[in-house]
Amino acid sequence: MTIIISNLSNDPIYLQIIDQIKGLIFSGEIKEGDALPSMRNLAKDLQVSVITTKRAYEELEKEGFIVSLTGKGSFVSGQNKDLLRTKKMKILEEKLKEVLKESKILNLSMEEIIDIMKLLKEDVK
């Protein structure tokens, strides 16, 4: 499991960890039942505070992405496919809202936004 922290990002480190772990779950790189690194090991690997990794794991657990078992560690939780898809859709909707806000500032029409999306879709494989 590879997580890369950017000091140039506007997002706090714990959010960067959360987003990347969610991405690994969504992509299937880590699966139901897979163990995550301990909070201490992850903090050491990323050279961040254990408090930071603890906060990230707590948020992931609160959102149902992981399960933490005292004395055993943290594991990717078993979520059904519909719930996972719903969570992915919510994230996508939030990103699209940001795009629409920016497009409004630029005074772009819906047709222009759709054209841009079509062009971008060709680049994504």
Sine and cosine of phi, psi and omega as CSV:
sin_phi,cos_phi,sin_psi,cos_psi,sin_omega,cos_omega
0.00,0.00,0.87,-0.50,-0.02,-1.00
-0.94,-0.35,0.82,-0.58,0.07,-1.00
-0.82,-0.57,0.75,-0.67,-0.01,-1.00
-0.89,-0.47,0.82,-0.57,0.00,-1.00
-0.99,-0.15,0.73,-0.68,0.04,-1.00
-0.93,-0.37,0.84,-0.55,0.07,-1.00
-0.97,0.24,-0.21,0.98,0.01,-1.00
-1.00,0.03,-0.21,0.98,-0.02,-1.00
-0.94,0.33,0.53,-0.85,0.09,-1.00
-0.98,0.21,-0.30,0.95,-0.01,-1.00
-0.98,0.20,0.64,-0.77,0.09,-1.00
-0.88,0.48,0.41,-0.91,-0.07,-1.00
-0.85,0.53,-0.66,0.75,-0.04,-1.00
-0.89,0.46,-0.57,0.82,0.04,-1.00
-0.94,0.34,-0.58,0.82,0.07,-1.00
-0.89,0.46,-0.66,0.75,0.03,-1.00
-0.90,0.44,-0.74,0.67,0.00,-1.00
-0.84,0.54,-0.78,0.63,-0.05,-1.00
-0.87,0.49,-0.65,0.76,-0.04,-1.00
-0.95,0.30,-0.60,0.80,0.05,-1.00
-0.92,0.39,-0.66,0.75,0.07,-1.00
-0.86,0.51,-0.68,0.73,0.01,-1.00
-0.87,0.50,-0.65,0.76,0.03,-1.00
-0.91,0.41,-0.60,0.80,0.04,-1.00
-0.94,0.35,-0.74,0.67,-0.02,-1.00
-0.87,0.49,-0.62,0.78,-0.04,-1.00
-0.98,0.22,-0.24,0.97,-0.02,-1.00
1.00,0.05,0.06,1.00,0.02,-1.00
-0.90,0.43,-0.60,0.80,0.18,-0.98
-0.88,-0.48,0.66,-0.75,-0.16,-0.99
-0.87,-0.49,0.16,-0.99,0.04,-1.00
-0.76,0.66,0.77,-0.64,0.04,-1.00
1.00,0.00,-0.24,0.97,0.02,-1.00
-0.91,0.40,0.66,-0.75,0.03,-1.00
-0.99,0.17,0.64,-0.77,0.14,-0.99
-1.00,-0.05,0.36,-0.93,0.08,-1.00
-0.87,0.48,0.47,-0.88,0.07,-1.00
-0.89,0.46,0.38,-0.92,0.00,-1.00
-0.85,0.53,-0.66,0.75,-0.01,-1.00
-0.91,0.41,-0.71,0.71,-0.01,-1.00
-0.91,0.42,-0.67,0.75,0.02,-1.00
-0.90,0.44,-0.68,0.73,0.03,-1.00
-0.87,0.50,-0.67,0.75,0.00,-1.00
-0.91,0.42,-0.72,0.70,-0.01,-1.00
-0.89,0.46,-0.64,0.77,-0.04,-1.00
-1.00,0.03,-0.13,0.99,-0.05,-1.00
0.84,0.54,0.77,0.64,0.05,-1.00
-0.78,-0.63,0.11,-0.99,0.02,-1.00
-0.95,0.32,0.55,-0.83,0.10,-1.00
-0.88,0.47,-0.51,0.86,0.04,-1.00
-0.87,0.49,-0.60,0.80,0.01,-1.00
-0.91,0.41,-0.74,0.68,-0.01,-1.00
-0.93,0.36,-0.58,0.82,0.04,-1.00
-0.88,0.47,-0.69,0.73,0.00,-1.00
-0.90,0.44,-0.67,0.75,0.01,-1.00
-0.89,0.46,-0.73,0.69,-0.01,-1.00
-0.90,0.43,-0.64,0.77,0.01,-1.00
-0.89,0.46,-0.67,0.74,0.03,-1.00
-0.91,0.41,-0.68,0.73,0.02,-1.00
-0.89,0.46,-0.61,0.79,0.03,-1.00
-0.94,0.34,-0.66,0.75,0.01,-1.00
-0.88,0.48,-0.58,0.81,-0.02,-1.00
-1.00,0.10,-0.07,1.00,0.07,-1.00
1.00,0.04,0.19,0.98,0.00,-1.00
-0.99,0.15,-0.52,0.85,0.00,-1.00
-0.73,-0.68,0.29,-0.96,0.08,-1.00
-0.81,-0.59,0.74,-0.67,0.04,-1.00
-0.94,-0.33,0.77,-0.64,0.00,-1.00
-0.90,-0.43,0.85,-0.53,-0.05,-1.00
-0.82,0.57,0.80,-0.60,0.04,-1.00
0.99,0.14,-0.14,0.99,-0.04,-1.00
-0.89,-0.45,-0.52,0.85,0.01,-1.00
0.85,-0.52,-0.25,-0.97,-0.02,-1.00
-0.90,-0.44,0.65,-0.76,-0.10,-0.99
-0.71,-0.70,0.48,-0.88,0.09,-1.00
-0.91,0.41,0.78,-0.62,-0.06,-1.00
-0.98,0.22,0.36,-0.93,0.04,-1.00
-1.00,0.04,0.98,-0.18,0.01,-1.00
-0.95,-0.30,0.58,-0.81,0.06,-1.00
-0.97,0.26,0.35,-0.94,-0.10,-0.99
-0.88,0.48,-0.59,0.81,-0.01,-1.00
-0.91,0.41,-0.67,0.74,0.01,-1.00
-0.90,0.43,-0.68,0.73,0.01,-1.00
-0.89,0.46,-0.68,0.74,0.02,-1.00
-0.90,0.44,-0.66,0.76,0.02,-1.00
-0.88,0.48,-0.67,0.74,0.01,-1.00
-0.91,0.41,-0.64,0.77,0.05,-1.00
-0.88,0.47,-0.68,0.73,-0.01,-1.00
-0.89,0.45,-0.64,0.77,0.02,-1.00
-0.89,0.46,-0.68,0.74,0.03,-1.00
-0.89,0.45,-0.70,0.71,0.02,-1.00
-0.88,0.48,-0.68,0.74,0.02,-1.00
-0.87,0.49,-0.66,0.75,0.01,-1.00
-0.90,0.45,-0.66,0.75,0.02,-1.00
-0.92,0.39,-0.63,0.77,0.02,-1.00
-0.92,0.38,-0.56,0.83,0.08,-1.00
-0.87,0.50,-0.67,0.74,0.03,-1.00
-0.89,0.45,-0.68,0.74,0.03,-1.00
-0.87,0.49,-0.70,0.71,-0.01,-1.00
-0.91,0.42,-0.60,0.80,0.06,-1.00
-0.89,0.46,-0.72,0.70,0.00,-1.00
-0.91,0.42,-0.64,0.77,-0.01,-1.00
-0.92,0.39,-0.52,0.86,0.05,-1.00
-0.92,0.39,-0.66,0.76,0.04,-1.00
-0.88,0.48,-0.62,0.79,0.00,-1.00
-0.99,0.11,-0.02,1.00,0.01,-1.00
0.86,0.51,0.67,0.74,0.03,-1.00
-1.00,0.06,0.61,-0.79,0.07,-1.00
-0.99,0.15,0.26,-0.97,0.04,-1.00
-0.88,0.47,-0.60,0.80,0.02,-1.00
-0.88,0.47,-0.67,0.74,0.02,-1.00
-0.90,0.44,-0.66,0.76,0.01,-1.00
-0.89,0.45,-0.69,0.72,0.01,-1.00
-0.89,0.45,-0.67,0.75,0.04,-1.00
-0.87,0.49,-0.68,0.73,0.03,-1.00
-0.89,0.46,-0.69,0.72,0.00,-1.00
-0.88,0.48,-0.66,0.75,0.01,-1.00
-0.89,0.46,-0.69,0.72,0.03,-1.00
-0.89,0.46,-0.70,0.72,-0.01,-1.00
-0.92,0.40,-0.59,0.81,0.00,-1.00
-0.88,0.48,-0.57,0.82,0.04,-1.00
-0.90,0.44,-0.52,0.86,-0.02,-1.00
-0.98,0.20,-0.39,0.92,-0.04,-1.00
-1.00,0.02,0.83,-0.56,0.00,-1.00
-0.93,-0.38,0.00,0.00,0.00,0.00
